[in-house]
């Protein structure tokens, strides 16, 4: 199946193609968010904020063909 992935902030630096726009990623049919994050090899994997089709989801969430995924780094402040 294929999903669309958008990376934000410094995460775009980890995959050069992400700076040009969304990534189209081919992953196995039974993949979860956790599987996708492992495939992309993003830093701070356990602390990322992941939205699937506009709704916050967690690593065990099963993905569907055509899902639109936005991945944000943790938000900090002080």
Backbone bond lengths (Angstrom), bond angles and torsions (degrees), N, CA, C in turn:
res aa  C-N    CA-C-N  psi(-1)  N-CA   C-N-CA  omega(-1)  CA-C   N-CA-C  phi
1 X - - - 1.447 - - 1.518 108.57 -
2 X 1.315 115.86 162.43 1.456 120.90 -178.74 1.524 109.41 -122.75
3 X 1.339 115.60 135.39 1.458 121.64 176.86 1.530 108.62 -125.29
4 X 1.318 115.22 156.12 1.465 121.40 177.74 1.521 108.20 -102.60
5 X 1.328 116.50 127.88 1.463 121.19 -176.22 1.524 109.53 -122.44
6 X 1.328 115.48 129.18 1.465 121.62 173.02 1.524 107.95 -116.23
7 X 1.318 115.32 129.76 1.460 121.46 178.05 1.522 108.55 -105.91
8 X 1.333 116.13 146.72 1.458 120.78 -177.78 1.521 111.46 -125.26
9 X 1.339 114.55 156.47 1.465 124.25 178.61 1.529 110.48 57.83
10 X 1.323 117.10 -138.95 1.469 120.34 -174.94 1.527 113.20 -67.13
11 X 1.325 118.28 -13.73 1.468 120.23 178.91 1.530 111.32 -63.53
12 X 1.334 116.61 -28.31 1.470 119.88 178.22 1.520 111.89 -62.08
13 X 1.325 116.43 -27.48 1.468 120.01 -179.57 1.523 112.28 -70.70
14 X 1.325 118.04 -19.03 1.464 120.80 -177.43 1.522 112.55 -77.22
15 X 1.328 116.55 -25.79 1.469 121.57 179.02 1.530 107.01 -132.06
16 X 1.321 118.15 103.00 1.472 121.41 -174.23 1.531 114.39 -51.51
17 X 1.320 118.36 -36.97 1.471 120.90 -179.05 1.526 111.92 -63.21
18 X 1.333 117.85 -23.38 1.462 121.87 -177.69 1.523 111.82 -68.52
19 X 1.329 117.56 -20.20 1.464 120.63 178.57 1.526 111.50 -71.04
20 X 1.329 117.28 -22.09 1.461 122.18 -177.56 1.526 112.69 -86.90
21 X 1.330 117.32 -17.14 1.455 120.78 -177.48 1.511 110.60 149.28
22 X 1.330 116.90 -165.49 1.463 119.48 -177.89 1.526 112.37 -65.43
23 X 1.324 114.85 148.51 1.464 121.90 175.64 1.518 108.45 -94.06
24 X 1.307 117.63 137.93 1.458 121.53 171.07 1.520 106.16 -100.99
25 X 1.329 115.75 116.06 1.461 121.44 -172.52 1.521 109.60 -115.77
26 X 1.319 116.83 127.84 1.464 122.59 175.07 1.521 108.41 -93.22
27 X 1.332 115.92 121.26 1.463 121.93 179.69 1.527 108.88 -133.95
28 X 1.340 117.88 160.43 1.468 120.54 179.06 1.535 112.39 -61.04
29 X 1.314 116.28 153.78 1.466 123.52 -176.08 1.527 115.26 -54.22
30 X 1.309 118.63 -36.83 1.470 120.57 -174.54 1.530 112.91 -96.22
31 X 1.317 117.87 24.81 1.463 121.68 -175.30 1.524 112.62 -74.88
32 X 1.325 113.96 148.31 1.463 122.16 175.25 1.527 108.72 -109.70
33 X 1.324 115.62 175.20 1.462 119.35 174.31 1.521 110.13 -58.03
34 X 1.316 117.19 -42.93 1.461 120.87 178.76 1.515 112.30 -57.69
35 X 1.323 116.73 -40.89 1.471 120.75 177.42 1.529 110.71 -63.04
36 X 1.324 116.08 -42.93 1.462 120.56 179.74 1.527 110.91 -63.45
37 X 1.328 117.24 -44.92 1.462 120.59 -180.00 1.524 110.95 -61.97
38 X 1.313 117.01 -40.89 1.467 120.53 177.98 1.530 110.13 -64.39
39 X 1.319 117.00 -41.03 1.465 121.55 179.16 1.532 111.10 -62.14
40 X 1.337 116.33 -41.64 1.462 120.87 -178.58 1.527 112.65 -76.32
41 X 1.319 117.52 -16.62 1.467 123.51 179.53 1.527 111.83 55.24
42 X 1.328 115.60 50.34 1.457 120.19 179.59 1.527 110.85 -83.28
43 X 1.341 117.66 148.45 1.464 120.10 177.34 1.528 110.70 -72.42
44 X 1.314 116.75 158.23 1.474 122.57 177.59 1.524 112.13 52.80
45 X 1.308 115.99 40.73 1.463 122.80 -174.09 1.534 113.40 -50.53
46 X 1.326 117.67 -39.25 1.465 120.40 -175.16 1.526 112.95 -76.07
47 X 1.333 117.96 -15.36 1.466 120.78 -176.90 1.520 114.10 -105.67
48 X 1.306 117.92 3.52 1.457 120.74 -176.24 1.522 111.62 -74.73
49 X 1.315 115.61 150.74 1.462 122.32 175.50 1.525 106.58 -100.79
50 X 1.328 116.09 122.04 1.469 120.85 -175.61 1.525 109.59 -120.85
51 X 1.325 114.48 127.38 1.461 121.74 175.96 1.528 107.73 -112.43
52 X 1.324 116.24 133.35 1.464 121.49 175.96 1.523 107.22 -118.64
53 X 1.311 115.67 118.27 1.465 121.77 -177.87 1.527 111.34 50.62
54 X 1.351 115.35 41.02 1.458 121.78 174.72 1.513 116.31 84.88
55 X 1.329 118.07 3.76 1.469 121.26 -177.95 1.520 109.33 -122.69
56 X 1.338 116.50 132.87 1.474 120.98 178.75 1.526 109.15 -63.26
57 X 1.333 115.64 130.48 1.460 121.49 179.19 1.522 109.03 -134.02
58 X 1.336 115.85 168.33 1.455 121.38 -177.15 1.528 110.39 -118.13
59 X 1.323 116.57 173.74 1.466 122.32 -169.79 1.521 115.24 -56.35
60 X 1.308 118.83 -28.41 1.468 120.47 -177.87 1.534 112.90 -83.47
61 X 1.318 117.79 -4.90 1.463 121.59 -176.88 1.532 110.68 -66.88
62 X 1.344 117.91 127.28 1.470 120.76 179.28 1.531 111.16 -77.01
63 X 1.311 115.58 134.27 1.460 120.77 179.43 1.520 110.86 -88.15
64 X 1.330 115.62 157.11 1.462 121.91 178.60 1.523 108.87 -122.44
65 X 1.304 116.01 154.74 1.456 120.51 176.13 1.525 109.31 -55.67
66 X 1.324 116.19 130.84 1.455 120.88 178.65 1.514 115.14 87.32
67 X 1.332 118.10 -0.72 1.465 120.46 178.54 1.521 109.99 -58.28
68 X 1.334 114.97 144.11 1.467 121.34 175.29 1.522 107.46 -107.38
69 X 1.314 115.55 119.92 1.453 121.32 -171.87 1.523 109.41 -117.99
70 X 1.323 116.20 130.96 1.463 122.60 174.93 1.522 106.98 -116.25
71 X 1.334 116.11 130.99 1.460 120.75 -177.58 1.525 108.71 -122.01
72 X 1.341 115.08 123.81 1.454 122.74 -178.18 1.521 110.16 -117.66
73 X 1.334 117.35 147.60 1.463 119.44 173.52 1.527 109.12 -74.22
74 X 1.343 117.06 166.79 1.465 119.62 176.71 1.533 109.73 -59.89
75 X 1.309 114.87 148.83 1.459 120.28 -179.61 1.519 108.35 -97.36
76 X 1.307 116.23 129.66 1.460 120.10 -179.57 1.518 110.22 -121.92
77 X 1.270 114.49 165.65 1.458 119.44 178.72 1.508 109.55 -169.38
78 X 1.258 115.56 -177.91 1.441 115.76 -178.68 1.446 113.80 -168.19
